Every structure is written in structure tokens, then in C-alpha cells.
Amino acid sequence: MERKGVFIAFEGCEGVGKSTQMRLLSEYLSARGVAHTVTREPGGGEISEAIRKIILDGKFTAMTDECEALLYAAARVQHLADTVLPALARGETVLCDRYIFSSFAYQGGGRGLSRKFLRDINRYAEENCMPDITLFLDLPPVRAFERKHGADENDRIEQAGAAFHQKVYETYRQLLEEYPGKLVAVDCSGTKFETQEKIRALLRAKGLIG
Ligand code: TYD
């Protein structure tokens, strides 16, 4: 499928305000008449949303780390086929809540799986559809959980504990150095409107939005 649109992914720890920032950016694109699709991982379509329910279900405490990583990778492939690649072929801008760097940060940094294993199982995504840019909404997890008043007790990943989320954050910081220009940090310590202005300025400077 030919890729004509722009692919922008959003990353960050829990509660940094990704969905709010994506909504504000979507409003901006709508006001300018830019055709776009807003989607999320794991999920987006019927099959990947079904996989999402299995992954996040709080009762599956016995799920192995490898199984978790493979389910995220499976949901990703299906999501690409159902949602992302068709939208890019139509020339739309795609805003995606989480993508491959979430697997590197959560299953790599958080769970301790090797980067080689994660790259192997995510090869299809890496070879066929890397984002034009991934924005890392930068706020340490302690601050983010304060903002959202604690972790969701029904969410297996949110329940993983403070040390896990700190490792996830530190892995994102390393990834910023490994993928300069591809993974870019946006400081989120200000108001949501200040953060949104930073996001728009960055995307404009890269020629990804008007
Ligand atoms: P979600 O409720 O969407 O969290 P958030 O609003 O913080 O994005 O659930 C997605 C969860 O899945 C989140 O805890 C991060 C995790 N995740 C991974 O561990 N690996 C992945 O590859 C992806 C895409 C998400």
C-alpha cells in the first residue's frame, strides 16, 4: 500500500495526558480541514481491541512477559492492516496513541525482555510502517500518577508498581538518545495548552502539519 499521509505516534508514561494532547491536535487539524485518523494501541479495530482486552485484563496475573510482548506485536500488525496503512494510503494524517517504542519501554525496560527479541517480533511494523515522528510526552511517572490520582486497579500494566514505571521512563529517556529526530521529547510540566503549543510548533518546524 502506498504511503501518502503523515504518521505521528505519541508515547509517554501513564497519565501524562496523551489523549488530551491528541484531541487538541485533532481539533486543530479539523479546523484546518486536514483529513486525519485518531487511533490507539493496542486497539483501533475489532480484532486488536479484542486482543487489548486480553492483555490488560487484571485477572490474567499468570501471563508471561513473552506472551504479553507477542500479544502487543500481534495487535500492532492487525492495527496496521485495518487502520493505519489504509489511512496513510488515503493520504490522511494518522495520530496514534502508542506504538513500537511502548514495546521497547514497557516490555524491554519494564519487563526486562531483550531488545533483540522485541525487534524480531515487531519486524513487520519496523520494516513496513515506522512513524514520521514519535512524540514522547515527557513527565516522570511519579508526577503523572499524582495528576491522575493513582493507578487503575483493574489495569494489569498500571498495577505493575512504581519501580516498573520508573524503569519504563528511564528506557524512554535512553530511546531518545538512540533515535534522535525520530523520537522527540515534549516537556509536559506546563498547562495542557502550553504543551499543545509546543507540539504544534515542533510538528510545524518538521513540516508535518501546516
Ligand atoms: P492505556 O489504557 O491505553 O494506557 P495509556 O492511556 O497510558 O496509553 O493502555 C495501554 C497500556 O499498554 C499502557 O499501560 C502501556 C501498555 N503498552 C505496552 O506495555 N506495550 C505496548 O507495546 C503498548 C502499545 C502498550
Boltz pocket constraint, residues with backbone or C-beta under 6 A from the ligand:
constraints:
  - pocket:
      binder: B
      contacts: [[A, 12], [A, 13], [A, 14], [A, 15], [A, 18], [A, 40], [A, 41], [A, 42], [A, 72], [A, 97], [A, 98], [A, 99], [A, 100], [A, 102], [A, 103], [A, 104], [A, 106], [A, 107], [A, 157], [A, 158]]
      max_distance: 6.0
